[in-house]
């Protein structure tokens, strides 16, 4: 089947994206004007436009590599509907691991971070995409599919459908979906957790379409009604500068590698989690969560009764003179 028979579905979805952003903007402004910040939205749209251009410049290389590998496939699977379903599920599982790597390996995070850099959470945030995805080498995760025998056109098609699905989950307008849907699928509630910087929510819910991957692999965290997500990154940009938003983490890596003492430290500044430093002077998500958990334990200890008899003391009947009866503590 020639490639033109499986169109780039993301391009066809762009007009719908724009209309839905406008519709959400109207609804959000009616409820709370702070949900949309014009400069932030423009930055997201500009990053999305730049990402599209970058993709057009690099897709030929990736497609060429895919077709070359496909020559050495183990099987010829064809285009039956069930192979599309299989490809979609496998591709989504691969997306989970790429996304997880994007938060755990700084080199990949440098490409992914601008998607998280908005302190607002709305449909325009979904369009805040990377300009440097090719350099993160995340596409490597798809290569085994070509060797198995999934046609490149099919793999790119289901990847596009995956991205389209993820658009609608970037919103606060939708609360929670029905319980059965929340149990299996990624939803706005689950993805709000992923975009949050609250220590409880850090590095959780990596799923693209199926949230079952997170539940299976121990990275799931439900959204809590008593803890509203705070969006952005741990150290927010503090600027709407487009170039800085697109490249700030790459610049940070270059600075750290240049000044790092020794080859091991230089390498670790690229492959260790974001926030890693050779002298331990910075915070990673692990240290942030560890400090938060320690505070939570300390707070829980303070809330415990100081005596096993406290409940009985409060329940004791009053004295005849009207004063409270207290138990002797020996």
Secondary structure, DSSP 8 states (H G I E B T S, - for coil): --GGGS--HHHHHHHHHHHHHHHHHHHHHHH-GGG--HHHHHHHHHHHHHHHHHHHHHHHHHHHHHHHHHTT-S----S-HHHHHHHHHHHHHHHHHHHHHHHHSHHHHHHHHHHH--SS-SHHHHT---S-HHHHTGGGGGHHHHHHT--HHHHHHHHHHHHHHHHTTS-SS-----HHHHHHB--HHHHHHHTB-SGGGTT----SSBTHHHHHHT-----BTTB---BS-SS------HHHHHHHHHHHHHHHHHH-SSHHHHHHHHHS-TT--TTS-S--HHHHHHHHHHHHHHHHHHHS-SSTTHHHHHHS---TTS--------
